[in-house]
Amino acid sequence: MENVGDLIGRGFRTWMGNLNLCIPYLLDVVLSLLIIVPITAAFAGSFAPLENLNMTGVEDVQEQFPILMDTLPALIGAFLLLIILLSLISAFFISGAIGMARQALETGEATLGAMWSSGRKNFVNMFLTNIIAGIITVAGLLFLIPGMVLLPRPLQPEPQAMGLLLIGFILLILYALVISLVLAAAPYALVVGSTGPIEAVRASVKFFSYNKFDVFVIWLVILAISLGLQMIGGAISTGNSGVFQPLPILTGVVNLLVLSPLSTVWWTRLYMDRTGKLTDIGDRDLW
């Protein structure tokens, strides 16, 4: 097993030798925008007639209100379908990105064929895995909701109640943090280990139990880089709020084209190395 420092360095070299690893993330954004933009335009156009209404006329409002209420279920259904479609697209390209990273680590070269193959094979299971992870995360609300229900009304005269509410929010944040660490390896267990959704979650829990420090270090490094980019972009845009600043956009592009594929290589390499699936070919120097 290689130490985390070597893993980060070798993973970086793998990414440098395979800059096409950003393609799945780029395609994910482009395809999602191609779906969102026309749907948003159509949605906005459906409400265009309302702009011609005389909102001071009570009768006009009363006539239009039942129509809006009748279309509300359809709008909610369309919104849910859109979320599912975008989630499936994201699951496809995330699976493809992991497949490309695995190929790069095994052979030294990542191809788009690996993206399409891994995406087709794993996108449904990846979608289901994300749902399971989301359910587990949302379940943390059970720690907070009972306390909120039992809080006295109003809260202002009860500083102790506000303190309990604050503690509840802190516990919720800590719970979400722990879950994100425990389930961090689930997508990689799914693709690299060729498992199902439930098996991937179980494998991730087991993987974390044996590699807590390594998982935390990789997670922390990625978080630090991401926050650093956001802080740089935010500082520049705040200093010249009246002038168009390309740097915040550039930081977003860096996140998409650099940090996302690089973090995928790191996570994939960590999972493959700690589970004995990393071959000698993937360790060769690509420079």
N, C-alpha and C positions, 0 to 999 in steps of 0.2 A: 504494500500500500504506500502511495506517495503522500507526503504531507501537504497541508493546504496551500502553503506557499508555492511549492512546485506545481501543484494542480492548477493554481491560478495562472502561473507563468506559462505552462504548457498549453493550457486552454486558450490563453491569449494568442500564442503562436499558431494554434490550430485555426482560430478565427482569422488571423492575418493572412493565412494561406488559403482561406475560403471566404472571401468577402461576399460571395453570392448567398451566404447564409441569411442575409437580410431580406432576400426576395419574398419568403413567405409572409413576413410582417408587412412589407410594402404592399403586396397583393391583398392582404387582409384589409388594410386601410382603404385602398383604392376601390375594391369591390364593395365594401361597406358603404362608402360614400356614393357610389353609383346607385345603390339601393335607397339610401336615406334621402338624398337630395330630391329625386323626382317624387317620392312619396310625400315628403314635407311640402313640396310645391303644390301637389294635388290636394293635400289636406288644407293648406292655406287658401287655395282657390275655392274650395267648397264653402268657405265662410265669407268669401268676397261679397255675396249679395247682402250680408248683414251690414256692410258698411253703408249701404244706401238706405237703411232703415232710419226713420225719424224716431230716435230713441226717447224723445219726449212724449211720444204717443203711447199711452198704456195699451191701447187695443192692438197696435202693431207688435208690441213685445209679447202680449198674451197669445197672439196668433202664431208667432214663431217659436215660442217656448215648447209646445208639444212636439214640434218637428225636431227640435234639438234633442229632446228627451228620447224620441224614437230612434234617433241615429246614435245615441250614446253607447248602447250595447255593441253596435257594429264597430264604432270607433275603438272601444276598449278591446274587442276581439282582434281588430286589425293591428292595434298596438302590441298585443301579446304575440301575435304571429310574427310581427316584425322583430321583436326581441328574440324569439326562438330562431328565426332565420339568421339573424346576425350572430347569435351564439353558435349555431351550427357552422357558419362560415369561419368564425374564430377558432372553433374546435378543429376544423379541417386543417387550417394553416398552422396552428400550434403543433398538431400532430406531425404535419409535414416538416416543420422546423426542427423538431426533436429527431425525426428520422434522418434529416440531412446532417444534423450534428453527430448523430451516431455513426453515420457513414464516414464523415470526416475523421472521426476518432479511430475508426476501424481501418480505413484504407488511406487516409491522408487527403482525400478529395471528396467534396460533397457535390452531388448532381441534382438537377431539378427532378429527375426521375425518382429519386428517393423521396422527394417532397410529395409528389403525386401518389406514389405507392403507399407511403405511410399515412398520408391524409385520408385516402379512400379506405384503408384498412381500419383506421382507429378513430375517425371523427365522431361516429355515433357513441362509442364507448367513452371518448373524451368528453363529449357533451353530457353524458350521464354522470361521469365522474365529477364534473363541475357542479352539477345539480346536487349530488350527494355532499360535496364539500360546502356548498352554499347552505344546505339544510343544517349541517352540523354547526356552521358558523352562526346562523340565525337562531339556532337553539339556545345560544348564549343569552338571548333576550329573556329567557325564563329566569335568569338571575336578577333581572332588573324590574320586570313588569310587576311581580307581586309586591315589591317594595314601593313602587310608584302608586299602586292601588291603595296601599295601607297608609300612605302619607296623609297627614292632616291638611285640611283646607281652611284658610289660605296658608301658604308656606312662609310668608314674610315674618309672622310672629314666632315662627318655629325654626330658629337657626340650626337646631339639632337635626331637624328633618332635612334641611338643605344639605347638611353634612352627610347624612346617610345617602341622599340622592347622589351626591358627588362621589361617594365611595362606590355606589352601584355602577356609575359610569366608568370609573377607573377599573373596576373588576371586569366590566364588559370589554374594555379596550385590551386589558391583559389577556382575557380569554381569546379574543380575536387574534392577538399576537401569537399566542401559544398554538392555536389551531393552524395559523398560516405556516408556522415552522413545522408542525407535526405532519401536515399534508403537503408540504412543499415538494416532496419527491413523488407524489401520486401520478402526475402526468408522465414522468419519466419511467416509473414502474410500469405504467400502462403500455407505453410504446416500446421501451427497451426490453421489458420482461414479457411482452405479449400477453398481458393479463386482462381480465374483465374489470369493470368499474369497482365493484366491491373488493375484489382481490387487490386492485391497485391501491385503494385506501388502506387496506390492511398491511400491504407491503410497505407503504409510506410510514405508517405508524411504527412498524418493526424497524425500518431503516433509521428512523429518527431515534429510536430507543438505543441503538448501537452507535450512532454517529451524531450525538447532540452537538458537540463542540464544532465539528466540521460544518454541519448544516447551519448553525448560527453564524459562523464566520462568513460563509458564502453569502448568506442572506444579508448580513451587516455590510459587507463590501458593496453589494449591489445597491442596497438602500442608501449608503453614503454617497456613491457616485450619482445616483438619481437625485437625491436632495441637493447635492452640490451643483448640479446642472440647473435645477429649478431656482436655487438661490441666486446664481449668477444671472440668469435670465430675468428674474424678478427685480434684482437690484438695478440692472440697466434700464428696464422699462419704467421703474418708479422714478429714477433720476431724471428722465426726459419723457414725462407722460404725454406731452403735447406733440411729440415727434414720433413718426413711425420708426420702430426699432426692429431690425431683422433678427437680433440676437435671440429673443425669446422663441421665435419660430425656429431658429437654428438649433436651439437646445432640444426642442421637440423632435426635430429631424435626427439629431444625434441619438436621442433616446430610442427612436424607431429603427434607425439603420445601424447603430453601433451597440448600444447597451442591451437591447433586446436579444439580438443574436449572440452576443458575447456571453450574456448571462445564461442563455440556453446551453451553450457549449460548456460552461462551468458546471451547471447542474447535471448535465448529461454525463460529463466526465466523472463527477463525484459519484453519481449513482453507479456507473459502470465499473469504476475502480473499486468501490467498496463492496460491490457484489461479485467481483471476480470476472466481469465481462469485458474488461479493457485489455485489448491485445497489444503485443509489442509493436505492431505496425502503427497503431495510433500514437505511440510514444516518440516516433521519430521526429527529428527536427525538420520543420517545414520551411525554414528560411535557407 
